[in-house]
């Protein structure tokens, strides 16, 4: 029994199967994540260390070189590249493409935890992460105002907008850039320091040790346990002035007696503007498996709800939106499918003058595309420029096969053969040629499986 005869004898079961397949394809299309590039774990781990304003040569000796030496023996590592500047160091670890990047990340984090004790106490590891396409922002928004100062804009971005955006599903992080960060400045008087015999190191340690919030333990009272807190946090300049930095001849020396405390901002060496005005930028990154379009829609909805909480003169405007590119790619594939369907139907009807046989092409293309979406969801692919390009390219093959099958069936019908027999005969005649013609372009693309590195990652979804 050939394929056509089997299908004709089980027509109802086949129709039910096709309907279920289409329904599953529709569900998969809604579940597939969307992005510009395929989901990829590059074999590269980035380590970023901050250390205030320490000179580059000292950073190289005390931070960069110890980390490089500790990471040189990692399994699968190929080479290490680092960049050292004043107060900062970036170490890039390049691994073999065959390693498990997540496992390598865990090993790197474990070695860094062991190395932390030997690094300078002022050095802090700001970031340790693998390199993926998800590290690039999917959207960016600017905060501007004609009346507010940069510190106010920074506070609005950091304490009003960022927490609400960061908790959205699929959002990996919200980075704030620009503006000015408020802080208190302590200006020491050298003469007063010398008079009272207090060193700068004593002042730094006293301020650091006093400005804490800690718990000495629990208090049991009336059959209840209550947590006791001791707060030494300095919230105002007066709090800082009252900190005792030392004892001279039995008399406490407060910070106000040797220094002047005032409000100020952190040093800022980067100028951020939008539309010619000082601005604060919010860069939003997604989780690796999140849907770019969905995340961006949620962000826009959340921003519309935050807008009434902001001052009227503060303007929030987008300056970058990656979802626009993703939507454009989706529209291009949709247009390719529709145009291919319309052209194939027009050609078939123009030559055959029969709506019954022409309707086969109308059904085959959507069913094939939905089945493709289901397979993409099962194997873990996403809607991106490469996969959507592959689907658009394959539409031509599907249309070509549909035209050949319909034309062969119509030829037998024109000879007066009954419909069922005509279908069975036509399918039996062209099954092998159709399979061969379809496999031919697949074989042409097989050498792409030999590609490695970034190029191989991009072409992997096509295969």
Secondary structure, DSSP 8 states (H G I E B T S, - for coil): --HHHHHHHTHHHHHHHHHHHHHHHHHHHHHS-B-SS---EEEEEEEEEE-TT--HHHHIIIIIHHHHHHHTT-TTEEEEEEEEETTEEEEEEEE-TTS-HHHHHHHHHHHHHHHGGGS-TT-EEEEEEEEEGGGS-SEEEEEE-SSS-HHHHHHHIIIIIHHHHHTSTTEEEEEEEES--EEEEEEE-HHHHHHHT--HHHHHHHHHHHS-EEEEEEEEETTEEEEEEEE----SHHHHHT-EEEEETTEEEEGGGTEEEEEEE-------EETTEEEEEEEEEE-TTS-HHHHHHHHHHHHHHHGGGS-TT-EEEEEEETHHHHHHHHHHHHHHHHHHHHHHHHHHHHHH--HHHHHHHHHHHHHHHHHHHHHHHHHT--BSHHHHHHHHHHHHHHHHHHHHHHHHHHHHHHTT--HHHHHHHHHHHHHHHHHHHHHHHHHHHHGGGG--HHHHHHHHTT-
